[in-house]
Each structure stands twice: as C-alpha cells, then as structure tokens.
Amino acid sequence: MTDLRKIGEVARRATIGVDTLRYYEKLGLLAPAGRTDSGYRLYDDDVFERISFIRKAQSIGFTLEEIGRIVADAAQGRTPCAEVRRMAASRLAELDDRLRELNRLRRDLRKTLDTWEREGERVGVVCGLIEGLHANGAKPQRRKR
C-alpha cells in the first residue's frame, strides 16, 4: 500500500505553497489520490514527479495552461511530444521577435540618452526631456538654438 500524504506535507516536501497545489488541482495539472473522512486532500508519491514535471516545463517557458494541455493529452493516451516541439518552436520565434524589439528599443533609448546628455536640462511643465520627444517617442526633437 502506498503512503498517502496530506497537502501540507506535500507542500513542505515539494517547497511550494498549499495554495499552489490547490491551484494546480483546479487547473487539472494534478489530482489528489483521495481524501480523508474529514475532506483533507491526500496525495501519493506520484505527486512529486508531477510537480517536478510542471517545474521543468515552466523553466523552459511553458505556461500552466499549456502544461495542462500536455498533461491532458498524456492522460488520454496520446504522446504529446510532437505538439510540445511545435509549441517550443513557436515560443522560440516569439522570443526572437521580442529580442529584436527590445534591441531596437535599447538602440533608440541609447540615442535619446546620448542626445539628452549632450543638450542638458530642458524646461518643461513636468520634464522637458520627455516633452521634447517626437510623438512616437523614438527620437528627441532638436532644441532650436
């Protein structure tokens, strides 16, 4: 017979909060093996493997919703690895797009800061430096000399 553990013991051993375990259950990521007569959740040792799986999937960028779909597919006897690869490739493309946008933003901010350093303070209602930016915020407007 497998030892069953209450939610508090699982949370302590897995170093996560009780509320997190309840949330995982709500999302269908894990399920208690049973309940006590008084309604306490009871988990078998398989819960630790599932928590490890969830953490690993999150560590490479999967959302809890995505993890839920992966877990559901496996529970229905399907092998979700092809879908996991597709999702990972899609996430990588999104990250590449975000990195390009962040690099563009960094370049624009560097140029703006360099201009501000050269030109010094500007008087404005709140901050003349920001008020002097073009409407799209990309480049500071040149001060008329």
Secondary structure, DSSP 4 states (H G I P E B T S, - for coil): ----EEHHHHHHHHTS-HHHHHHHHHHTS---SEE-TT--EEE-THHHHHHHHHHHHHHTT--HHHHHHHHHHHHTT--THHHHHHHHHHHHHHHHHHHHHHHHHHHHHHHHHHHHHHH-----SS-HHHHTB-TTSSSBPPPP-
